[in-house]
Amino acid sequence: MTSQPGDDRAHRPSPADAVCARCGTTAQGPPLTWTCSVERGVRRYFCDACAREHIRAIEGRLDSDRW
Ligand SMILES: [Zn+2]
């Protein structure tokens, strides 16, 4: 039985990366400060800055296309 170092997965990008649907900012997680909005069955994330700016539209369930 041979032992091998597990270095081959060290630099793999995380599949949990989130992209802000409005400004394109990327982050891992997504962070708790981000807002998730489901529009037409598609999950979209908004960073804290965009979410704060458009919280009313998000809470009003308006599609971001109409912002
Ligand atoms: Zn943003």
N, CA, C, O and the ligand as a Tripos MOL2 file, in Angstrom:
@<TRIPOS>MOLECULE
protein
  269   267    68     0     0
PROTEIN
NO_CHARGES

@<TRIPOS>ATOM
      1 N           0.8450   -1.1950    0.0000 N.3       1 MET1
      2 CA          0.0000    0.0000    0.0000 C.3       1 MET1
      3 C           0.8720    1.2340    0.0000 C.2       1 MET1
      4 O           1.7130    1.4180    0.8810 O.2       1 MET1
      5 N           0.6690    2.0690   -0.9830 N.am      2 THR2
      6 CA          1.5080    3.2590   -1.1100 C.3       2 THR2
      7 C           0.7460    4.4920   -0.6450 C.2       2 THR2
      8 O          -0.4690    4.5950   -0.8160 O.2       2 THR2
      9 N           1.4760    5.4120   -0.0620 N.am      3 SER3
     10 CA          0.8660    6.6760    0.3720 C.3       3 SER3
     11 C           1.2860    7.7930   -0.5740 C.2       3 SER3
     12 O           2.4650    7.9290   -0.8970 O.2       3 SER3
     13 N           0.3170    8.5920   -1.0160 N.am      4 GLN4
     14 CA          0.6190    9.6750   -1.9360 C.3       4 GLN4
     15 C           0.1750   11.0040   -1.3340 C.2       4 GLN4
     16 O          -0.8400   11.0760   -0.6410 O.2       4 GLN4
     17 N           0.9460   12.0510   -1.6070 N.am      5 PRO5
     18 CA          0.5280   13.3770   -1.1430 C.3       5 PRO5
     19 C          -0.7150   13.8480   -1.8990 C.2       5 PRO5
     20 O          -0.8290   13.6240   -3.1040 O.2       5 PRO5
     21 N          -1.6320   14.4910   -1.2080 N.am      6 GLY6
     22 CA         -2.8900   14.9300   -1.8310 C.3       6 GLY6
     23 C          -2.8070   16.3370   -2.3700 C.2       6 GLY6
     24 O          -3.7150   17.1450   -2.1740 O.2       6 GLY6
     25 N          -1.6990   16.6320   -3.0580 N.am      7 ASP7
     26 CA         -1.5110   18.0110   -3.5290 C.3       7 ASP7
     27 C          -2.2900   18.3130   -4.7970 C.2       7 ASP7
     28 O          -2.4270   19.4780   -5.1680 O.2       7 ASP7
     29 N          -2.8030   17.2890   -5.4700 N.am      8 ASP8
     30 CA         -3.3850   17.5330   -6.8000 C.3       8 ASP8
     31 C          -4.6970   18.3010   -6.7470 C.2       8 ASP8
     32 O          -5.1640   18.7710   -7.7840 O.2       8 ASP8
     33 N          -5.3020   18.4440   -5.5830 N.am      9 ARG9
     34 CA         -6.5460   19.2040   -5.5090 C.3       9 ARG9
     35 C          -6.3720   20.5350   -4.7880 C.2       9 ARG9
     36 O          -7.3530   21.1570   -4.3800 O.2       9 ARG9
     37 N          -5.1310   20.9700   -4.6310 N.am     10 ALA10
     38 CA         -4.8620   22.1770   -3.8510 C.3      10 ALA10
     39 C          -5.3200   23.4430   -4.5760 C.2      10 ALA10
     40 O          -5.7870   24.3890   -3.9420 O.2      10 ALA10
     41 N          -5.1860   23.4590   -5.8980 N.am     11 HIS11
     42 CA         -5.4520   24.7020   -6.6240 C.3      11 HIS11
     43 C          -6.7130   24.6260   -7.4770 C.2      11 HIS11
     44 O          -6.8900   25.4040   -8.4140 O.2      11 HIS11
     45 N          -7.5630   23.7030   -7.1490 N.am     12 ARG12
     46 CA         -8.7930   23.5920   -7.9220 C.3      12 ARG12
     47 C          -9.7790   24.6800   -7.5100 C.2      12 ARG12
     48 O         -10.0080   24.8590   -6.3130 O.2      12 ARG12
     49 N         -10.3750   25.4160   -8.4560 N.am     13 PRO13
     50 CA        -11.3310   26.4600   -8.0970 C.3      13 PRO13
     51 C         -12.5580   25.8710   -7.4190 C.2      13 PRO13
     52 O         -12.9930   24.7650   -7.7390 O.2      13 PRO13
     53 N         -13.0920   26.6070   -6.5020 N.am     14 SER14
     54 CA        -14.2380   26.1130   -5.7530 C.3      14 SER14
     55 C         -15.4990   26.1470   -6.6020 C.2      14 SER14
     56 O         -15.7590   27.1570   -7.2560 O.2      14 SER14
     57 N         -16.2860   25.0870   -6.6150 N.am     15 PRO15
     58 CA        -17.5500   25.0760   -7.3620 C.3      15 PRO15
     59 C         -18.5990   25.9620   -6.7220 C.2      15 PRO15
     60 O         -19.6590   26.2010   -7.3020 O.2      15 PRO15
     61 N         -18.3020   26.4520   -5.5200 N.am     16 ALA16
     62 CA        -19.2840   27.2620   -4.7990 C.3      16 ALA16
     63 C         -19.0950   28.7490   -5.0630 C.2      16 ALA16
     64 O         -19.6930   29.5820   -4.3810 O.2      16 ALA16
     65 N         -18.2630   29.0890   -6.0550 N.am     17 ASP17
     66 CA        -18.0850   30.5020   -6.3640 C.3      17 ASP17
     67 C         -19.4030   31.1470   -6.7470 C.2      17 ASP17
     68 O         -20.1940   30.5710   -7.4930 O.2      17 ASP17
     69 N         -19.6300   32.3310   -6.2390 N.am     18 ALA18
     70 CA        -20.8370   33.0770   -6.5470 C.3      18 ALA18
     71 C         -20.4620   34.3110   -7.3580 C.2      18 ALA18
     72 O         -19.4260   34.9320   -7.1210 O.2      18 ALA18
     73 N         -21.3140   34.6570   -8.3160 N.am     19 VAL19
     74 CA        -21.0960   35.8410   -9.1430 C.3      19 VAL19
     75 C         -22.2850   36.7700   -8.9670 C.2      19 VAL19
     76 O         -23.4330   36.3490   -9.1110 O.2      19 VAL19
     77 N         -22.0200   38.0100   -8.6630 N.am     20 CYS20
     78 CA        -23.0980   38.9830   -8.5280 C.3      20 CYS20
     79 C         -23.7540   39.1880   -9.8900 C.2      20 CYS20
     80 O         -23.0750   39.5050  -10.8670 O.2      20 CYS20
     81 N         -25.0740   39.0080   -9.9560 N.am     21 ALA21
     82 CA        -25.7730   39.0870  -11.2300 C.3      21 ALA21
     83 C         -25.8520   40.5170  -11.7480 C.2      21 ALA21
     84 O         -26.2360   40.7450  -12.8950 O.2      21 ALA21
     85 N         -25.4920   41.4690  -10.9120 N.am     22 ARG22
     86 CA        -25.6100   42.8600  -11.3310 C.3      22 ARG22
     87 C         -24.2580   43.4950  -11.6720 C.2      22 ARG22
     88 O         -24.1060   44.0910  -12.7380 O.2      22 ARG22
     89 N         -23.2850   43.3700  -10.7790 N.am     23 CYS23
     90 CA        -22.0040   44.0430  -11.0130 C.3      23 CYS23
     91 C         -20.8920   43.0670  -11.3940 C.2      23 CYS23
     92 O         -19.8050   43.4880  -11.7880 O.2      23 CYS23
     93 N         -21.1620   41.7590  -11.2780 N.am     24 GLY24
     94 CA        -20.1870   40.7800  -11.7360 C.3      24 GLY24
     95 C         -19.1070   40.4570  -10.7370 C.2      24 GLY24
     96 O         -18.1810   39.7110  -11.0520 O.2      24 GLY24
     97 N         -19.2000   40.9980   -9.5400 N.am     25 THR25
     98 CA        -18.2380   40.6670   -8.4990 C.3      25 THR25
     99 C         -18.3180   39.1870   -8.1580 C.2      25 THR25
    100 O         -19.4080   38.6220   -8.0740 O.2      25 THR25
    101 N         -17.1750   38.5670   -7.9640 N.am     26 THR26
    102 CA        -17.1590   37.1620   -7.6090 C.3      26 THR26
    103 C         -16.6800   36.9810   -6.1830 C.2      26 THR26
    104 O         -15.8640   37.7580   -5.6860 O.2      26 THR26
    105 N         -17.1900   35.9550   -5.5320 N.am     27 ALA27
    106 CA        -16.7680   35.6350   -4.1720 C.3      27 ALA27
    107 C         -17.0150   34.1660   -3.9270 C.2      27 ALA27
    108 O         -17.8310   33.5390   -4.6020 O.2      27 ALA27
    109 N         -16.3090   33.6250   -2.9660 N.am     28 GLN28
    110 CA        -16.5200   32.2390   -2.6080 C.3      28 GLN28
    111 C         -17.5750   32.1480   -1.5300 C.2      28 GLN28
    112 O         -17.6480   32.9840   -0.6290 O.2      28 GLN28
    113 N         -18.3700   31.1430   -1.6350 N.am     29 GLY29
    114 CA        -19.3700   30.9260   -0.5880 C.3      29 GLY29
    115 C         -20.7300   30.5380   -1.1270 C.2      29 GLY29
    116 O         -21.0050   29.3430   -1.2290 O.2      29 GLY29
    117 N         -21.5880   31.4620   -1.4730 N.am     30 PRO30
    118 CA        -21.4750   32.9160   -1.3910 C.3      30 PRO30
    119 C         -21.4760   33.3990    0.0520 C.2      30 PRO30
    120 O         -21.9440   32.6930    0.9440 O.2      30 PRO30
    121 N         -20.9510   34.6070    0.2870 N.am     31 PRO31
    122 CA        -20.9170   35.1600    1.6460 C.3      31 PRO31
    123 C         -22.3230   35.3450    2.2100 C.2      31 PRO31
    124 O         -23.2940   35.4780    1.4650 O.2      31 PRO31
    125 N         -22.4120   35.3500    3.5220 N.am     32 LEU32
    126 CA        -23.7060   35.5100    4.1770 C.3      32 LEU32
    127 C         -24.3080   36.8670    3.8830 C.2      32 LEU32
    128 O         -25.5250   37.0300    3.9690 O.2      32 LEU32
    129 N         -23.4880   37.8400    3.5390 N.am     33 THR33
    130 CA        -23.9930   39.1900    3.2950 C.3      33 THR33
    131 C         -24.6240   39.3070    1.9180 C.2      33 THR33
    132 O         -25.2890   40.3000    1.6230 O.2      33 THR33
    133 N         -24.4230   38.3040    1.0760 N.am     34 TRP34
    134 CA        -25.0190   38.3500   -0.2560 C.3      34 TRP34
    135 C         -26.4740   37.9250   -0.2030 C.2      34 TRP34
    136 O         -26.9130   37.2150    0.7020 O.2      34 TRP34
    137 N         -27.2020   38.3880   -1.2050 N.am     35 THR35
    138 CA        -28.6080   38.0360   -1.2990 C.3      35 THR35
    139 C         -28.8170   37.0760   -2.4550 C.2      35 THR35
    140 O         -28.2560   37.2570   -3.5360 O.2      35 THR35
    141 N         -29.6290   36.0510   -2.2210 N.am     36 CYS36
    142 CA        -29.9570   35.1050   -3.2740 C.3      36 CYS36
    143 C         -31.3840   35.3650   -3.7340 C.2      36 CYS36
    144 O         -32.3030   35.4260   -2.9170 O.2      36 CYS36
    145 N         -31.5660   35.5150   -5.0160 N.am     37 SER37
    146 CA        -32.8960   35.7410   -5.5700 C.3      37 SER37
    147 C         -33.1570   34.7150   -6.6630 C.2      37 SER37
    148 O         -32.3170   34.4960   -7.5360 O.2      37 SER37
    149 N         -34.3080   34.0980   -6.6090 N.am     38 VAL38
    150 CA        -34.6550   33.1130   -7.6370 C.3      38 VAL38
    151 C         -35.6220   33.7550   -8.6250 C.2      38 VAL38
    152 O         -36.7340   34.1420   -8.2650 O.2      38 VAL38
    153 N         -35.1860   33.8600   -9.8580 N.am     39 GLU39
    154 CA        -36.0000   34.4850  -10.8950 C.3      39 GLU39
    155 C         -36.2090   33.4890  -12.0330 C.2      39 GLU39
    156 O         -35.2520   32.9980  -12.6320 O.2      39 GLU39
    157 N         -37.4390   33.2120  -12.3090 N.am     40 ARG40
    158 CA        -37.7770   32.2410  -13.3650 C.3      40 ARG40
    159 C         -37.0470   30.9250  -13.1580 C.2      40 ARG40
    160 O         -36.6120   30.2950  -14.1220 O.2      40 ARG40
    161 N         -36.9110   30.5060  -11.9100 N.am     41 GLY41
    162 CA        -36.2830   29.2330  -11.6130 C.3      41 GLY41
    163 C         -34.7670   29.2680  -11.6270 C.2      41 GLY41
    164 O         -34.1200   28.2470  -11.3920 O.2      41 GLY41
    165 N         -34.1890   30.4390  -11.9030 N.am     42 VAL42
    166 CA        -32.7420   30.5570  -11.9410 C.3      42 VAL42
    167 C         -32.2700   31.2950  -10.7010 C.2      42 VAL42
    168 O         -32.7670   32.3760  -10.3860 O.2      42 VAL42
    169 N         -31.3210   30.7140  -10.0050 N.am     43 ARG43
    170 CA        -30.8050   31.3300   -8.7950 C.3      43 ARG43
    171 C         -29.7650   32.3750   -9.1310 C.2      43 ARG43
    172 O         -28.7900   32.1000   -9.8300 O.2      43 ARG43
    173 N         -29.9810   33.5710   -8.6300 N.am     44 ARG44
    174 CA        -29.0370   34.6520   -8.8820 C.3      44 ARG44
    175 C         -28.5670   35.2060   -7.5560 C.2      44 ARG44
    176 O         -29.3180   35.2460   -6.5810 O.2      44 ARG44
    177 N         -27.3150   35.6320   -7.5290 N.am     45 TYR45
    178 CA        -26.7490   36.2050   -6.3160 C.3      45 TYR45
    179 C         -26.4610   37.6780   -6.5420 C.2      45 TYR45
    180 O         -26.1080   38.1100   -7.6400 O.2      45 TYR45
    181 N         -26.6260   38.4360   -5.4620 N.am     46 PHE46
    182 CA        -26.2840   39.8480   -5.5070 C.3      46 PHE46
    183 C         -25.3860   40.1670   -4.3210 C.2      46 PHE46
    184 O         -25.6610   39.7610   -3.1920 O.2      46 PHE46
    185 N         -24.3080   40.8990   -4.5890 N.am     47 CYS47
    186 CA        -23.3770   41.2290   -3.5240 C.3      47 CYS47
    187 C         -24.0470   42.1720   -2.5300 C.2      47 CYS47
    188 O         -25.1300   42.6970   -2.7900 O.2      47 CYS47
    189 N         -23.3980   42.3790   -1.4020 N.am     48 ASP48
    190 CA        -24.0250   43.1720   -0.3420 C.3      48 ASP48
    191 C         -24.3290   44.5880   -0.8090 C.2      48 ASP48
    192 O         -25.3660   45.1460   -0.4490 O.2      48 ASP48
    193 N         -23.4480   45.1730   -1.5980 N.am     49 ALA49
    194 CA        -23.6650   46.5380   -2.0710 C.3      49 ALA49
    195 C         -24.8750   46.6090   -2.9970 C.2      49 ALA49
    196 O         -25.7220   47.4880   -2.8410 O.2      49 ALA49
    197 N         -24.9620   45.7000   -3.9480 N.am     50 CYS50
    198 CA        -26.0830   45.6980   -4.8870 C.3      50 CYS50
    199 C         -27.3810   45.3290   -4.1700 C.2      50 CYS50
    200 O         -28.4360   45.8890   -4.4690 O.2      50 CYS50
    201 N         -27.3100   44.4060   -3.2400 N.am     51 ALA51
    202 CA        -28.5030   43.9860   -2.5220 C.3      51 ALA51
    203 C         -29.0580   45.1330   -1.6930 C.2      51 ALA51
    204 O         -30.2710   45.3240   -1.6050 O.2      51 ALA51
    205 N         -28.1500   45.8940   -1.0860 N.am     52 ARG52
    206 CA        -28.5900   47.0100   -0.2570 C.3      52 ARG52
    207 C         -29.2570   48.0830   -1.1240 C.2      52 ARG52
    208 O         -30.2200   48.7310   -0.7130 O.2      52 ARG52
    209 N         -28.7250   48.2490   -2.3180 N.am     53 GLU53
    210 CA        -29.2470   49.2830   -3.2040 C.3      53 GLU53
    211 C         -30.6020   48.8900   -3.7870 C.2      53 GLU53
    212 O         -31.4310   49.7500   -4.0830 O.2      53 GLU53
    213 N         -30.8160   47.6090   -3.9460 N.am     54 HIS54
    214 CA        -32.0100   47.1480   -4.6480 C.3      54 HIS54
    215 C         -32.8630   46.2210   -3.8010 C.2      54 HIS54
    216 O         -33.6070   45.3870   -4.3180 O.2      54 HIS54
    217 N         -32.7400   46.3830   -2.4870 N.am     55 ILE55
    218 CA        -33.4570   45.4850   -1.5880 C.3      55 ILE55
    219 C         -34.9720   45.5630   -1.8100 C.2      55 ILE55
    220 O         -35.6730   44.5590   -1.6860 O.2      55 ILE55
    221 N         -35.4620   46.7370   -2.1320 N.am     56 ARG56
    222 CA        -36.9110   46.8650   -2.3300 C.3      56 ARG56
    223 C         -37.3600   46.0840   -3.5550 C.2      56 ARG56
    224 O         -38.4020   45.4280   -3.5360 O.2      56 ARG56
    225 N         -36.5870   46.1550   -4.5950 N.am     57 ALA57
    226 CA        -36.9400   45.4120   -5.8060 C.3      57 ALA57
    227 C         -36.8740   43.9130   -5.5640 C.2      57 ALA57
    228 O         -37.7040   43.1500   -6.0570 O.2      57 ALA57
    229 N         -35.8690   43.5060   -4.7940 N.am     58 ILE58
    230 CA        -35.7330   42.0800   -4.5050 C.3      58 ILE58
    231 C         -36.8980   41.6090   -3.6440 C.2      58 ILE58
    232 O         -37.4980   40.5660   -3.9050 O.2      58 ILE58
    233 N         -37.2050   42.3880   -2.6210 N.am     59 GLU59
    234 CA        -38.2960   41.9930   -1.7370 C.3      59 GLU59
    235 C         -39.6350   42.0600   -2.4650 C.2      59 GLU59
    236 O         -40.5680   41.3270   -2.1350 O.2      59 GLU59
    237 N         -39.7230   42.9460   -3.4600 N.am     60 GLY60
    238 CA        -40.9470   43.0520   -4.2560 C.3      60 GLY60
    239 C         -41.0330   41.9970   -5.3520 C.2      60 GLY60
    240 O         -41.9730   41.9780   -6.1480 O.2      60 GLY60
    241 N         -40.0040   41.0980   -5.3760 N.am     61 ARG61
    242 CA        -39.9590   40.0100   -6.3400 C.3      61 ARG61
    243 C         -39.9680   40.5110   -7.7790 C.2      61 ARG61
    244 O         -40.4980   39.8520   -8.6730 O.2      61 ARG61
    245 N         -39.3900   41.6580   -7.9870 N.am     62 LEU62
    246 CA        -39.2560   42.1430   -9.3570 C.3      62 LEU62
    247 C         -38.0310   41.4800   -9.9840 C.2      62 LEU62
    248 O         -37.0020   41.3170   -9.3290 O.2      62 LEU62
    249 N         -38.1450   41.1120  -11.2150 N.am     63 ASP63
    250 CA        -36.9930   40.6000  -11.9210 C.3      63 ASP63
    251 C         -35.9550   41.7120  -12.0660 C.2      63 ASP63
    252 O         -36.3110   42.8710  -12.2800 O.2      63 ASP63
    253 N         -34.7020   41.3680  -11.9520 N.am     64 SER64
    254 CA        -33.6510   42.3810  -12.0270 C.3      64 SER64
    255 C         -33.6250   43.0330  -13.3950 C.2      64 SER64
    256 O         -33.0310   44.1000  -13.5490 O.2      64 SER64
    257 N         -34.2470   42.4280  -14.3900 N.am     65 ASP65
    258 CA        -34.3330   43.0490  -15.7060 C.3      65 ASP65
    259 C         -35.0640   44.3710  -15.6610 C.2      65 ASP65
    260 O         -34.8570   45.2390  -16.5090 O.2      65 ASP65
    261 N         -35.9350   44.5200  -14.6490 N.am     66 ARG66
    262 CA        -36.7730   45.7150  -14.5780 C.3      66 ARG66
    263 C         -36.2020   46.7880  -13.6790 C.2      66 ARG66
    264 O         -36.8120   47.8420  -13.4980 O.2      66 ARG66
    265 N         -35.0370   46.5290  -13.1130 N.am     67 TRP67
    266 CA        -34.4710   47.5080  -12.2080 C.3      67 TRP67
    267 C         -34.0290   48.7360  -12.9660 C.2      67 TRP67
    268 O         -33.5210   49.6830  -12.3650 O.2      67 TRP67
    269 ZN        -22.9390   43.5190   -7.0230 Zn       68 ZN68
@<TRIPOS>BOND
     1     1     2 1
     2     2     3 1
     3     3     4 2
     4     3     5 am
     5     5     6 1
     6     6     7 1
     7     7     8 2
     8     7     9 am
     9     9    10 1
    10    10    11 1
    11    11    12 2
    12    11    13 am
    13    13    14 1
    14    14    15 1
    15    15    16 2
    16    15    17 am
    17    17    18 1
    18    18    19 1
    19    19    20 2
    20    19    21 am
    21    21    22 1
    22    22    23 1
    23    23    24 2
    24    23    25 am
    25    25    26 1
    26    26    27 1
    27    27    28 2
    28    27    29 am
    29    29    30 1
    30    30    31 1
    31    31    32 2
    32    31    33 am
    33    33    34 1
    34    34    35 1
    35    35    36 2
    36    35    37 am
    37    37    38 1
    38    38    39 1
    39    39    40 2
    40    39    41 am
    41    41    42 1
    42    42    43 1
    43    43    44 2
    44    43    45 am
    45    45    46 1
    46    46    47 1
    47    47    48 2
    48    47    49 am
    49    49    50 1
    50    50    51 1
    51    51    52 2
    52    51    53 am
    53    53    54 1
    54    54    55 1
    55    55    56 2
    56    55    57 am
    57    57    58 1
    58    58    59 1
    59    59    60 2
    60    59    61 am
    61    61    62 1
    62    62    63 1
    63    63    64 2
    64    63    65 am
    65    65    66 1
    66    66    67 1
    67    67    68 2
    68    67    69 am
    69    69    70 1
    70    70    71 1
    71    71    72 2
    72    71    73 am
    73    73    74 1
    74    74    75 1
    75    75    76 2
    76    75    77 am
    77    77    78 1
    78    78    79 1
    79    79    80 2
    80    79    81 am
    81    81    82 1
    82    82    83 1
    83    83    84 2
    84    83    85 am
    85    85    86 1
    86    86    87 1
    87    87    88 2
    88    87    89 am
    89    89    90 1
    90    90    91 1
    91    91    92 2
    92    91    93 am
    93    93    94 1
    94    94    95 1
    95    95    96 2
    96    95    97 am
    97    97    98 1
    98    98    99 1
    99    99   100 2
   100    99   101 am
   101   101   102 1
   102   102   103 1
   103   103   104 2
   104   103   105 am
   105   105   106 1
   106   106   107 1
   107   107   108 2
   108   107   109 am
   109   109   110 1
   110   110   111 1
   111   111   112 2
   112   111   113 am
   113   113   114 1
   114   114   115 1
   115   115   116 2
   116   115   117 am
   117   117   118 1
   118   118   119 1
   119   119   120 2
   120   119   121 am
   121   121   122 1
   122   122   123 1
   123   123   124 2
   124   123   125 am
   125   125   126 1
   126   126   127 1
   127   127   128 2
   128   127   129 am
   129   129   130 1
   130   130   131 1
   131   131   132 2
   132   131   133 am
   133   133   134 1
   134   134   135 1
   135   135   136 2
   136   135   137 am
   137   137   138 1
   138   138   139 1
   139   139   140 2
   140   139   141 am
   141   141   142 1
   142   142   143 1
   143   143   144 2
   144   143   145 am
   145   145   146 1
   146   146   147 1
   147   147   148 2
   148   147   149 am
   149   149   150 1
   150   150   151 1
   151   151   152 2
   152   151   153 am
   153   153   154 1
   154   154   155 1
   155   155   156 2
   156   155   157 am
   157   157   158 1
   158   158   159 1
   159   159   160 2
   160   159   161 am
   161   161   162 1
   162   162   163 1
   163   163   164 2
   164   163   165 am
   165   165   166 1
   166   166   167 1
   167   167   168 2
   168   167   169 am
   169   169   170 1
   170   170   171 1
   171   171   172 2
   172   171   173 am
   173   173   174 1
   174   174   175 1
   175   175   176 2
   176   175   177 am
   177   177   178 1
   178   178   179 1
   179   179   180 2
   180   179   181 am
   181   181   182 1
   182   182   183 1
   183   183   184 2
   184   183   185 am
   185   185   186 1
   186   186   187 1
   187   187   188 2
   188   187   189 am
   189   189   190 1
   190   190   191 1
   191   191   192 2
   192   191   193 am
   193   193   194 1
   194   194   195 1
   195   195   196 2
   196   195   197 am
   197   197   198 1
   198   198   199 1
   199   199   200 2
   200   199   201 am
   201   201   202 1
   202   202   203 1
   203   203   204 2
   204   203   205 am
   205   205   206 1
   206   206   207 1
   207   207   208 2
   208   207   209 am
   209   209   210 1
   210   210   211 1
   211   211   212 2
   212   211   213 am
   213   213   214 1
   214   214   215 1
   215   215   216 2
   216   215   217 am
   217   217   218 1
   218   218   219 1
   219   219   220 2
   220   219   221 am
   221   221   222 1
   222   222   223 1
   223   223   224 2
   224   223   225 am
   225   225   226 1
   226   226   227 1
   227   227   228 2
   228   227   229 am
   229   229   230 1
   230   230   231 1
   231   231   232 2
   232   231   233 am
   233   233   234 1
   234   234   235 1
   235   235   236 2
   236   235   237 am
   237   237   238 1
   238   238   239 1
   239   239   240 2
   240   239   241 am
   241   241   242 1
   242   242   243 1
   243   243   244 2
   244   243   245 am
   245   245   246 1
   246   246   247 1
   247   247   248 2
   248   247   249 am
   249   249   250 1
   250   250   251 1
   251   251   252 2
   252   251   253 am
   253   253   254 1
   254   254   255 1
   255   255   256 2
   256   255   257 am
   257   257   258 1
   258   258   259 1
   259   259   260 2
   260   259   261 am
   261   261   262 1
   262   262   263 1
   263   263   264 2
   264   263   265 am
   265   265   266 1
   266   266   267 1
   267   267   268 2
@<TRIPOS>SUBSTRUCTURE
     1 MET1         2 RESIDUE 1 A MET
     2 THR2         6 RESIDUE 1 A THR
     3 SER3        10 RESIDUE 1 A SER
     4 GLN4        14 RESIDUE 1 A GLN
     5 PRO5        18 RESIDUE 1 A PRO
     6 GLY6        22 RESIDUE 1 A GLY
     7 ASP7        26 RESIDUE 1 A ASP
     8 ASP8        30 RESIDUE 1 A ASP
     9 ARG9        34 RESIDUE 1 A ARG
    10 ALA10       38 RESIDUE 1 A ALA
    11 HIS11       42 RESIDUE 1 A HIS
    12 ARG12       46 RESIDUE 1 A ARG
    13 PRO13       50 RESIDUE 1 A PRO
    14 SER14       54 RESIDUE 1 A SER
    15 PRO15       58 RESIDUE 1 A PRO
    16 ALA16       62 RESIDUE 1 A ALA
    17 ASP17       66 RESIDUE 1 A ASP
    18 ALA18       70 RESIDUE 1 A ALA
    19 VAL19       74 RESIDUE 1 A VAL
    20 CYS20       78 RESIDUE 1 A CYS
    21 ALA21       82 RESIDUE 1 A ALA
    22 ARG22       86 RESIDUE 1 A ARG
    23 CYS23       90 RESIDUE 1 A CYS
    24 GLY24       94 RESIDUE 1 A GLY
    25 THR25       98 RESIDUE 1 A THR
    26 THR26      102 RESIDUE 1 A THR
    27 ALA27      106 RESIDUE 1 A ALA
    28 GLN28      110 RESIDUE 1 A GLN
    29 GLY29      114 RESIDUE 1 A GLY
    30 PRO30      118 RESIDUE 1 A PRO
    31 PRO31      122 RESIDUE 1 A PRO
    32 LEU32      126 RESIDUE 1 A LEU
    33 THR33      130 RESIDUE 1 A THR
    34 TRP34      134 RESIDUE 1 A TRP
    35 THR35      138 RESIDUE 1 A THR
    36 CYS36      142 RESIDUE 1 A CYS
    37 SER37      146 RESIDUE 1 A SER
    38 VAL38      150 RESIDUE 1 A VAL
    39 GLU39      154 RESIDUE 1 A GLU
    40 ARG40      158 RESIDUE 1 A ARG
    41 GLY41      162 RESIDUE 1 A GLY
    42 VAL42      166 RESIDUE 1 A VAL
    43 ARG43      170 RESIDUE 1 A ARG
    44 ARG44      174 RESIDUE 1 A ARG
    45 TYR45      178 RESIDUE 1 A TYR
    46 PHE46      182 RESIDUE 1 A PHE
    47 CYS47      186 RESIDUE 1 A CYS
    48 ASP48      190 RESIDUE 1 A ASP
    49 ALA49      194 RESIDUE 1 A ALA
    50 CYS50      198 RESIDUE 1 A CYS
    51 ALA51      202 RESIDUE 1 A ALA
    52 ARG52      206 RESIDUE 1 A ARG
    53 GLU53      210 RESIDUE 1 A GLU
    54 HIS54      214 RESIDUE 1 A HIS
    55 ILE55      218 RESIDUE 1 A ILE
    56 ARG56      222 RESIDUE 1 A ARG
    57 ALA57      226 RESIDUE 1 A ALA
    58 ILE58      230 RESIDUE 1 A ILE
    59 GLU59      234 RESIDUE 1 A GLU
    60 GLY60      238 RESIDUE 1 A GLY
    61 ARG61      242 RESIDUE 1 A ARG
    62 LEU62      246 RESIDUE 1 A LEU
    63 ASP63      250 RESIDUE 1 A ASP
    64 SER64      254 RESIDUE 1 A SER
    65 ASP65      258 RESIDUE 1 A ASP
    66 ARG66      262 RESIDUE 1 A ARG
    67 TRP67      266 RESIDUE 1 A TRP
    68 ZN68       269 GROUP 0 **** ****
